[in-house]
Structure formats: C-alpha cells, structure tokens
Amino acid sequence: MPRITAANNAAQRAETQRRILTAFGELLFTHGLPGLTMTDVARHAGVGRTAVYNYYADMEQLLIAYALDETERFIVDLRDALEALENPVDRLALYVRAQVEDLSRRHLPPGPAMAAVLSPGSFAKLADHVGDLNLLLQDILRDGVAQGYLPDIDVTQLAQLIHGTLSASASRRNRPGESPDGAPAEDVEALIARTVRFIQLGAGAQFDDDGRPAPLG
C-alpha cells in the first residue's frame, strides 16, 4: 500500500469535511432542521457516522460550522459583485436580492430561530459573521447618503430594520424558484423585485422616469 503523505491526508480530510457540510446543507434544504440526525448526514454524505463525529461533536457544532462556512463564502462573493457597481442604490438592490436568494437557498433558520437552537457561545460565533454583513450594508447606506442618493439617516438603525425585514422573509422557507403555494419562478422573481424596491424606497431612494436611481433634489 502506498504511503499517504501529510499533504494528501490533509486534502482527504478537507474533502471529507466538505462532503459532510454539503450533505448537511442539502438535507436542511429538503427536510429542514427538526429531526435531522448525524446518522442522516453521514448516510447522505456517503461516510461512516464515526467520520462525522471526528469533525463535529454534535448537531450544534455541525450547524454552526455550516452556517459560518456558507456565510463566509457568501460575503466574499457578495463583495466581489458589489465592486462592479458604482451607484449605492444599485448596490443596495444587489445586496437585498443576494440576501433574499441566499437565505432561501441555504434554508437556515432566521436569526431569532438560530438563537433558540444554539448555545450562547455558538450563536456569538455566528453573530460575528452576521456583523460583517451588517457593516457591509451600513457602508452601502453611508455611500448613499454621502453621494446624495439617500437622505441623512441613522444607518445603524436602518441596517437593523432592513435585516429584520429579510429575516422575516426568510422565515417563510421559500425554496428557489417557487413560493410556499408552488407559484412559478416568474412570480417569485416579481416578489423579489418588489422586496428590493420596497427596501430601496424605505431607505429614501428616488428614481427617474426610467426607473434609474436619481439624486435627491
């Protein structure tokens, strides 16, 4: 049998961990969190139950690891996408749309529900990453104020209100491409567009006759 090098062993461990997290995310999407077990995750990942416990002591550790991994990757992708836009109102639209789509795709419990199922220490770890998202949103709002596209507002409070709206939306547990009653994808897209415009207008943005962001008069 060939000798396994440290590098290959590390790569193998990383691949196994990725399979576990991916399996957990897929099961969250199809079945939800209640009743989900480590055995379910191991079976779906195609690994032994002991292998799952080698990485995560219990479901709480697995849930927080998945949430942190997904949130970190989401932030990186979102920052890259935002850099391509100059207008802060357009950036706000992208932020809201990305959040709505991501919250639906990941099928994670919204913030208050996560607090109910996690220990205070684990929830604090997740809150740090959520805080990064909050700061990103505040930066967008500050740019909007500085450039004259948004009124002089308390960006900290407004960011909290926006995230509260998004969390309430996430609690409906929509799957990608459909609403709770099975509406077609185009209806869901219209709903997302209305949510985006609702938040933009709530932040004080104005638009010209062509629907483009307009500086405040």
Summary of the structure (lengths in Angstrom):
residues: 217
radius of gyration: 20.1
end to end distance: 75.2
largest distance: 75.2
contacts: 606
relative contact order: 0.10
helix: 70%
strand: 2%
